[in-house]
Amino acid sequence: MEGLSKLSTMVIVCMLVVAPMASEAAISCSAVTNNLSQCIGYLFRGGFIPRACCFGVQRLNNMARTTRDRQQACRCIQESARALGSRLNPGRAAGLPRACHVRISYPISARTNCNK
């Protein structure tokens, strides 16, 4: 029984040490990509914005709570935009948050300084 008590205490101590680190973790690029993947067709061809795209934009906005999260999301979006190249319509990308009724504090642009 004493061994179980020591193990339980050790697990609790580990959780207390790791919890602050987990809360400071920046959002992953895969999370950004997964949430915005339904928007690609609209960003390339225009037309209507799929409901799943706006749900993804809203989810991503809700996930990016800290400055560090928003900076990382910004970098991931810029990285994805570079990878997609000239097929991506910058005007549609810039207007996507507003079209999905999401307010963000920075413009979506290849020139956005993600460090600010």
C-alpha positions as CSV (number, residue, x, y, z in Angstrom):
1,M,0.0,0.0,0.0
2,E,2.9,2.3,0.8
3,G,4.2,1.8,-2.8
4,L,0.9,2.8,-4.2
5,S,0.8,6.0,-2.1
6,K,4.3,7.0,-3.3
7,L,3.3,6.3,-6.9
8,S,0.1,8.4,-6.5
9,T,2.1,11.3,-4.9
10,M,4.7,11.1,-7.7
11,V,1.9,11.2,-10.4
12,I,0.3,14.3,-8.8
13,V,3.7,16.0,-8.5
14,C,4.4,15.3,-12.2
15,M,1.0,16.7,-13.2
16,L,1.6,19.9,-11.3
17,V,5.0,20.3,-12.9
18,V,3.7,19.6,-16.5
19,A,0.4,21.5,-16.3
20,P,1.9,25.0,-16.5
21,M,4.1,23.9,-19.5
22,A,1.1,22.5,-21.3
23,S,-0.9,25.7,-20.8
24,E,1.9,27.7,-22.4
25,A,2.2,25.4,-25.4
26,A,1.7,27.2,-28.7
27,I,-0.9,26.0,-31.2
28,S,0.4,23.5,-33.7
29,C,0.5,24.0,-37.4
30,S,-1.4,20.8,-37.9
31,A,-4.2,22.2,-35.8
32,V,-4.2,25.4,-38.0
33,T,-4.2,23.3,-41.2
34,N,-6.9,21.0,-40.0
35,N,-9.2,23.8,-39.0
36,L,-8.7,25.7,-42.2
37,S,-8.6,22.8,-44.7
38,Q,-12.3,23.3,-45.6
39,C,-11.5,26.8,-46.8
40,I,-9.1,25.9,-49.6
41,G,-11.7,25.6,-52.4
42,Y,-13.1,29.0,-51.5
43,L,-9.6,30.6,-51.2
44,F,-8.7,29.3,-54.7
45,R,-12.0,29.6,-56.7
46,G,-14.3,31.9,-54.7
47,G,-18.0,31.2,-54.6
48,F,-19.7,30.4,-51.4
49,I,-17.8,29.8,-48.1
50,P,-18.5,26.3,-46.8
51,R,-20.1,26.2,-43.3
52,A,-17.3,23.8,-42.3
53,C,-14.7,26.5,-43.2
54,C,-16.3,29.0,-40.9
55,F,-16.6,26.5,-38.1
56,G,-12.9,25.9,-38.6
57,V,-12.1,29.6,-38.5
58,Q,-14.1,30.0,-35.3
59,R,-12.5,26.9,-33.7
60,L,-9.1,28.2,-34.5
61,N,-9.9,31.6,-33.1
62,N,-11.1,30.0,-29.9
63,M,-8.0,27.9,-29.7
64,A,-5.6,30.8,-30.1
65,R,-6.1,32.4,-26.7
66,T,-2.6,33.6,-25.8
67,T,-0.3,35.9,-27.7
68,R,2.0,33.0,-28.3
69,D,-0.8,30.9,-29.8
70,R,-1.9,33.8,-32.1
71,Q,1.7,34.4,-33.2
72,Q,2.2,30.7,-34.0
73,A,-1.2,30.5,-35.8
74,C,-0.1,33.6,-37.9
75,R,3.2,31.9,-38.8
76,C,1.4,28.7,-39.7
77,I,-1.0,30.5,-41.9
78,Q,1.8,32.4,-43.7
79,E,3.7,29.1,-44.2
80,S,0.7,27.5,-45.7
81,A,0.0,30.5,-47.9
82,R,3.6,30.3,-49.2
83,A,3.2,26.6,-49.9
84,L,-0.1,27.2,-51.8
85,G,1.6,29.9,-53.9
86,S,-0.1,32.1,-56.5
87,R,-3.3,30.0,-56.6
88,L,-4.3,31.5,-53.2
89,N,-6.4,34.6,-53.5
90,P,-5.0,37.1,-50.9
91,G,-8.1,39.2,-50.9
92,R,-10.3,36.2,-50.0
93,A,-7.8,35.1,-47.4
94,A,-7.8,38.5,-45.8
95,G,-11.6,38.7,-45.7
96,L,-12.2,35.2,-44.5
97,P,-12.4,36.0,-40.7
98,R,-14.9,38.8,-41.3
99,A,-17.0,36.7,-43.7
100,C,-17.2,34.1,-41.0
101,H,-18.1,36.7,-38.3
102,V,-14.8,36.3,-36.5
103,R,-12.9,39.3,-35.2
104,I,-9.1,39.0,-35.0
105,S,-6.6,41.6,-34.0
106,Y,-4.3,41.4,-37.0
107,P,-4.8,41.3,-40.8
108,I,-4.4,38.1,-42.7
109,S,-1.6,38.9,-45.1
110,A,1.8,37.6,-46.3
111,R,3.2,40.9,-44.9
112,T,1.8,40.6,-41.4
113,N,4.5,40.7,-38.8
114,C,3.6,37.7,-36.6
115,N,5.9,38.8,-33.9
116,K,3.8,41.8,-33.0
